[in-house]
């Protein structure tokens, strides 16, 4: 097995190693960024649902109050 191994010039190894590191960094960073964007979207969706629910409850309460006065 050792006799079949090739000796690769150090210049190519360092370029391949750098390419692998940069590639992995970009993948991990883009995954993390996508995860953050999705999490922000979910939080905003929950907040808007909560606001809409609050407004809906307020409207129904106002309607019931008006019906009682009429």
C-alpha positions as CSV (number, residue, x, y, z in Angstrom):
1,X,0.0,0.0,0.0
2,X,2.8,2.4,0.9
3,X,4.6,1.6,-2.3
4,X,1.5,2.6,-4.4
5,X,1.3,6.0,-2.7
6,X,2.3,9.0,-4.8
7,X,4.4,11.8,-3.6
8,X,2.6,15.0,-4.3
9,X,4.5,18.3,-4.4
10,X,3.9,20.4,-1.3
11,X,2.7,23.3,-3.3
12,X,-0.4,21.4,-4.6
13,X,-1.1,20.0,-1.1
14,X,-1.2,23.4,0.4
15,X,-3.5,24.7,-2.3
16,X,-5.8,21.7,-1.9
17,X,-5.8,22.1,1.8
18,X,-6.6,25.8,1.6
19,X,-9.4,25.1,-0.9
20,X,-10.8,22.4,1.5
21,X,-10.7,24.8,4.5
22,X,-12.4,27.7,2.6
23,X,-15.0,25.3,1.1
24,X,-15.9,23.9,4.6
25,X,-16.0,27.4,6.1
26,X,-18.4,28.6,3.4
27,X,-20.7,25.6,3.8
28,X,-20.8,25.9,7.6
29,X,-21.3,29.7,7.5
30,X,-24.1,29.5,4.8
31,X,-25.8,26.7,6.8
32,X,-25.6,28.8,10.0
33,X,-26.9,31.9,8.1
34,X,-29.8,30.0,6.6
35,X,-30.7,28.6,10.1
36,X,-30.7,32.2,11.5
37,X,-32.9,33.5,8.7
38,X,-35.4,30.7,9.2
39,X,-35.4,31.2,13.0
40,X,-36.0,34.9,12.6
41,X,-38.9,34.2,10.2
42,X,-40.5,31.8,12.6
43,X,-40.2,34.3,15.5
44,X,-41.8,37.1,13.3
45,X,-44.6,34.8,12.3
46,X,-45.4,33.9,15.9
47,X,-45.3,37.6,16.8
48,X,-47.6,38.6,14.0
49,X,-50.0,35.8,14.9
50,X,-50.0,37.0,18.5
51,X,-50.8,40.6,17.4
52,X,-53.5,39.4,15.0
53,X,-55.1,37.3,17.8
54,X,-54.9,40.3,20.2
55,X,-56.6,42.6,17.6
56,X,-59.3,39.9,16.9
57,X,-60.0,39.6,20.6
58,X,-60.2,43.3,21.0
59,X,-62.6,43.7,18.1
60,X,-64.9,41.0,19.4
61,X,-64.8,42.6,22.8
62,X,-65.7,46.0,21.2
63,X,-68.5,44.4,19.2
64,X,-70.0,42.8,22.4
65,X,-69.8,46.1,24.2
66,X,-71.6,47.9,21.4
67,X,-74.3,45.3,21.3
68,X,-74.9,45.6,25.0
69,X,-75.3,49.4,24.7
70,X,-77.7,49.2,21.8
